[in-house]
Amino acid sequence: MKNEVFEAFNSGRLDVPGKVIGFDDISWTKHPTFEGVELKHIVKADETNGACMIM
């Protein structure tokens, strides 16, 4: 299986007003319930004041 989409997201970035967040700078977090699953929290509520609009 090719990981092209995964690699594109893993090396991408998020541009938000006032800063750029490189996805490679975001650490992986172990899922609290599913062993072996890890997540990257790209958009967090504390960074958006609880508001997020995906377009």
CNS distance restraints for C-alpha pairs under 8 A (distance, minus, plus):
assign (resid   3 and name CA) (resid   7 and name CA) 5.98 0.50 0.50
assign (resid   4 and name CA) (resid   8 and name CA) 6.08 0.50 0.50
assign (resid   5 and name CA) (resid   9 and name CA) 6.29 0.50 0.50
assign (resid   6 and name CA) (resid  10 and name CA) 5.98 0.50 0.50
assign (resid   7 and name CA) (resid  11 and name CA) 6.10 0.50 0.50
assign (resid   8 and name CA) (resid  12 and name CA) 5.87 0.50 0.50
assign (resid   9 and name CA) (resid  13 and name CA) 7.75 0.50 0.50
assign (resid   9 and name CA) (resid  23 and name CA) 7.08 0.50 0.50
assign (resid  10 and name CA) (resid  23 and name CA) 5.57 0.50 0.50
assign (resid  10 and name CA) (resid  24 and name CA) 5.85 0.50 0.50
assign (resid  11 and name CA) (resid  22 and name CA) 7.23 0.50 0.50
assign (resid  11 and name CA) (resid  23 and name CA) 5.73 0.50 0.50
assign (resid  11 and name CA) (resid  24 and name CA) 5.47 0.50 0.50
assign (resid  12 and name CA) (resid  22 and name CA) 6.24 0.50 0.50
assign (resid  12 and name CA) (resid  23 and name CA) 5.48 0.50 0.50
assign (resid  12 and name CA) (resid  24 and name CA) 7.35 0.50 0.50
assign (resid  13 and name CA) (resid  20 and name CA) 6.72 0.50 0.50
assign (resid  13 and name CA) (resid  21 and name CA) 5.48 0.50 0.50
assign (resid  13 and name CA) (resid  22 and name CA) 4.29 0.50 0.50
assign (resid  13 and name CA) (resid  23 and name CA) 5.23 0.50 0.50
assign (resid  14 and name CA) (resid  20 and name CA) 5.70 0.50 0.50
assign (resid  14 and name CA) (resid  21 and name CA) 5.03 0.50 0.50
assign (resid  14 and name CA) (resid  22 and name CA) 6.42 0.50 0.50
assign (resid  14 and name CA) (resid  23 and name CA) 7.31 0.50 0.50
assign (resid  14 and name CA) (resid  42 and name CA) 7.79 0.50 0.50
assign (resid  15 and name CA) (resid  19 and name CA) 6.31 0.50 0.50
assign (resid  15 and name CA) (resid  20 and name CA) 4.53 0.50 0.50
assign (resid  15 and name CA) (resid  21 and name CA) 6.40 0.50 0.50
assign (resid  16 and name CA) (resid  20 and name CA) 6.07 0.50 0.50
assign (resid  16 and name CA) (resid  21 and name CA) 7.80 0.50 0.50
assign (resid  21 and name CA) (resid  25 and name CA) 7.40 0.50 0.50
assign (resid  22 and name CA) (resid  26 and name CA) 7.08 0.50 0.50
assign (resid  23 and name CA) (resid  42 and name CA) 7.09 0.50 0.50
assign (resid  26 and name CA) (resid  40 and name CA) 6.55 0.50 0.50
assign (resid  26 and name CA) (resid  41 and name CA) 7.45 0.50 0.50
assign (resid  26 and name CA) (resid  42 and name CA) 7.32 0.50 0.50
assign (resid  27 and name CA) (resid  40 and name CA) 6.40 0.50 0.50
assign (resid  28 and name CA) (resid  38 and name CA) 5.91 0.50 0.50
assign (resid  28 and name CA) (resid  39 and name CA) 5.42 0.50 0.50
assign (resid  28 and name CA) (resid  40 and name CA) 4.99 0.50 0.50
assign (resid  28 and name CA) (resid  41 and name CA) 7.86 0.50 0.50
assign (resid  29 and name CA) (resid  38 and name CA) 5.25 0.50 0.50
assign (resid  29 and name CA) (resid  39 and name CA) 5.16 0.50 0.50
assign (resid  29 and name CA) (resid  40 and name CA) 6.27 0.50 0.50
assign (resid  29 and name CA) (resid  41 and name CA) 7.91 0.50 0.50
assign (resid  30 and name CA) (resid  35 and name CA) 7.75 0.50 0.50
assign (resid  30 and name CA) (resid  36 and name CA) 7.46 0.50 0.50
assign (resid  30 and name CA) (resid  37 and name CA) 6.13 0.50 0.50
assign (resid  30 and name CA) (resid  38 and name CA) 4.35 0.50 0.50
assign (resid  30 and name CA) (resid  39 and name CA) 6.40 0.50 0.50
assign (resid  31 and name CA) (resid  35 and name CA) 6.85 0.50 0.50
assign (resid  31 and name CA) (resid  36 and name CA) 7.71 0.50 0.50
assign (resid  31 and name CA) (resid  37 and name CA) 5.50 0.50 0.50
assign (resid  31 and name CA) (resid  38 and name CA) 5.32 0.50 0.50
assign (resid  31 and name CA) (resid  39 and name CA) 6.60 0.50 0.50
assign (resid  43 and name CA) (resid  47 and name CA) 7.04 0.50 0.50
assign (resid  43 and name CA) (resid  48 and name CA) 7.62 0.50 0.50
assign (resid  44 and name CA) (resid  48 and name CA) 6.65 0.50 0.50
assign (resid  44 and name CA) (resid  50 and name CA) 7.86 0.50 0.50
assign (resid  45 and name CA) (resid  49 and name CA) 5.67 0.50 0.50
assign (resid  45 and name CA) (resid  50 and name CA) 4.34 0.50 0.50
assign (resid  45 and name CA) (resid  51 and name CA) 6.80 0.50 0.50
assign (resid  45 and name CA) (resid  52 and name CA) 7.82 0.50 0.50
assign (resid  46 and name CA) (resid  50 and name CA) 6.41 0.50 0.50
assign (resid  48 and name CA) (resid  52 and name CA) 6.27 0.50 0.50
